[in-house]
Amino acid sequence: MEPGQRRDQAGAGRLELTGRDQGKGTALLKLINAGLGRTGTTSLQVALERLGFGPCYHMFDIVGSQERLAQWEKIVCDGQSPDWPEVFDGYTSAVDGPPAIYYRQIVEAFPETKVVLTVRDAERWYQSTYETLYQFVANGQAPPPGSPPARLRRVVNTMVWDGLFDGRFADKDYAIEVYHNRNQEIVNTVHPDKLLVFDVKQGWEPLCAFLGVDVPAEDFPHANDTENMQQVIKRVASGTGPVSAG
């Protein structure tokens, strides 16, 4: 299925490390993004919040909060059954990281939620991921045991590098095969009326049509390029961008 198509048709900002404290309330997720990191997830986050689908939960909300990091340690590493309304309390949408990996369970918990699958040319996705996210674990500099970076690294390893990619992400052909197979699985799994396959290069129109909202006058956001993300990864890995107490 081509980006921008609904399944029923064919089947500038910079990233911040600090977490956002959301008020306690009922979690009513209206949308999740099932696309992997480096497919435009941060740009989508900015766009969703501009369209009124915020606050939007992002992987770096976990980086910015000990409480949220502890939640995902229990879910990912300890195998505890999550209370999804509690996990997403105060949020209207969710993108990137754990929400993408756990999209099936989240859709079951919030059956009315819509799903956006962000996609990108597979070769470019792999290169960008290898040069940014993968360096968090591939640079050979393990953070001190028990430190927030070490805890985050354990979650990401268990969930993504050793989980989704079976410890073989460095094998480019294998990783790209996993990427394609996973995207197809999502297309085959999510209800046709609730899925949009979306390349952020397409801009506002497909997303706004899917959500039933007006197209903004400003350009579609393009956030978190490779250079910026490399700096973010270095800060997180070194502990100079620590998980906060929030």
Buried (B, 14 or more C-beta within 10 A) or exposed (E): BEBBBBBEEEBEBEBBBBBBEBEEEEBBBBBBBBBBBBBBBBBBBBBBBBBEBBBBBBBBBBBBBBEBBBBBBEBBBEEEEBEBBEBBBBBBBBBBBBBBBBBEBBBEBBEEBBBBBBBBEBEEBBBBBBBBBBBBBEEEEEBEEEBBBBBBBBBBBBBBBBEBBEEBBEEBEEBBEBBEEBBEEBBEEBEEEBBBBBBBEBBBEBBBEBBEBEEEEEEBBBBBBEEBBBBBBBBBBEBEBBBBEE
